[in-house]
Amino acid sequence: MKKAFLISLIALLLAFFTACEAPPAPDPEGPVDTTSAPAVETTEHVHEYEQELKAPTCTEGGYFERRCSCGDVKREETSPKGHSYGAWEVLSAPTCNADGKRKAACTVCGEPIEEAIPAGESTLDGQKIMFAGNSLTYYGEVVINSDGNPTKNKGVFEKIAEFYGDKVTVTNFTYGSAGFTDGRDKASTDGIPSSYKDYGLYQLMLELHPNHYNNKDGKEMDAFYDQDIVIFQQRGSSIADSYDQVKQLAALFPEDTRFAVMITHYDTKNTSTSSALKKTLADGWVVIPAGDLVTDLWNGRIKDTEFKYTKTDFVITKDNVHPNYLTGYIKALMTYCALTGRSAEGADYSFVNRSTGYYANAAETQFEDVLASSSEMLRIQSLIDSYIEKAGNKPATSHSYTEWMEIKAPTCNSEGERTRECTACGKRESIKLTVPHTYGDWYVSIAATAEAKGTKERACTVCGAKTTKQYTFNLLYGKAIAKTDSFGLSTISNPANQTDGKYVYDKDAKSTYTDFKMSFSKSECASYTTISQLYNEKGQLAADGKYLCGFRFELDEQTFIDSFSLYNSGITYDIDGFDILVSTDGENWTLAWSGEKLASGLKYEKVDATTNKITSDFGKVEAKYVMFALTAPRSRDAAGVAAFNDKYGVVAEVNANPHYFRIVEFELYEAD
């Protein structure tokens, strides 16, 4: 049986191979067979795919699948998207000795998640902190403005960290008018090449520090980016895409860097910026709502405050934009407490700068009084804690303190004390309270003379405590004008006479006055309003200049001034318009007082038979240098001259010798 089967199989295979054998090739020299079938052309199959997509979900991957009509299939897998969690809800806040808990849900699939909030206060000790922003950060001394290197001087943030026992390294990357990705307009004043004038923080970082985290060239990362925490602050404009911009900046830093954004009072006004920055909460960033707090204070939205606030208590009046030192302290303390979870209550503020130099008038603000009130500062510190939490930040661990208990009430001549205690661990805190003296007006106890300083006193109306200070009758006494410290003057005769403390003028005695002759000619000064180029305050001829001439003095020390007197010869219209300017560096000048058409209406006050004076005050301002600058020569007001001649019995000509003027005495007074 098996043998018959094998024989049949062999016969079948032989028949198959014989049938498949190709016919013999025709004889190339023989006749062509025209009766055979034509050849059939064949083409190679080309796959044509249709694409189908299965989208990935939070937990499952998707794929791209491509099918050809012939049945061929190619498939590419895609990874799961991962959950995208919405806002966190705190189930229980952490304390000093117990974990807290919070939950959130995926905004795509609804999958819930819970996580612990670790117990125990955090610290910044030994950490590297960078502030990256613009003038709204370095005004108020949150950080000290520099060229982007670690600060040599300690800003308020660093001093607050020291108060809490943390030594930090602060890098200041703040530049005037710099936004996240654009907006510089003061590059040269910040020590940056002028070609960078339109650069924002992103461009500046890449230009100055090109080797960032995961840089495309694979070079070793610049140590500039090796930061533990970076606090960003936008340029203070309405920029709706601030979220995308700040995330682009953050991508330059290592993955384990912590980030925060600061909301300034300008962002609170420009809500599109504020809303965009607060989106970072969902990414686990810290939001510092300092602008929300200060604007709520000055708009009266917070009750039970000791002071009735206005904007000038938080923003300087020279430009009505930049924060003052009180606002700088609030921003720095809120930043520290938002990053660490420590309470702001009881933090030191004794080191806060209390200068009012950025105010046009010191009376416009009461921030100095706020800093002198420990009870109001404690109230502000409590508000800092509540605004950090209200901003939606992940709650940081803190002690569970009782309310403050007053142990001893403060008076203006003795400290008070308050204490509180943590209900969980028993930690006890104590703070000192002070109440400032309520002083009356200054009065002269020893009068100053031209040769010696005098003494002023004032007394507290509550306890009678007295304070004294020396004052100088004339800060310019004994100073002579140097020709090198003037501009627009060809000659100065007897330059020391105008500051010798003598007020009597004798036209026949040169020792009683100082004569000045301008470099402009008599004819030019007679029609001075047609002069195309005048001097600016730097003594440079400029098309937009204001001054015919001027001179300046350097004071013995930087001090606050608020008034002056100028004694002139009997012909008052010698000087019909002038400015008083002040400076702390001799380069940048601030207008303190300006007068024009002084002969009209007899604005001078008669002092004696031969001398006239004009005396005026202005807002208290800090000065190391003072400048007198002439804006108009002798008066061209014929009616004013005639009235003066009639009242004082003199004979003066309108605009006689307009390129000369005369000063008997020039005095500058220290502010109280």
Helices and strands as residue ranges (DSSP letters): H 2-20, E 49-54, E 62-68, E 73-78, E 89-92, E 100-105, E 112-117, E 128-133, H 135-138, H 156-163, E 169-174, G 188-190, G 194-196, H 201-208, G 223-225, E 229-232, H 242-250, E 258-262, H 265-269, H 271-278, G 279-283, E 286-288, H 290-298, G 311-313, H 325-340, G 362-364, H 367-371, H 374-390, E 405-408, E 416-421, E 428-433, E 443-446, E 454-459, E 466-471, G 483-485, E 486-487, E 489-493, G 497-499, G 510-512, E 514-518, H 522-526, G 528-530, E 534-535, E 541-542, E 549-569, G 572-574, E 577-583, E 590-596, E 605-606, E 611-632, H 638-648, E 660-670
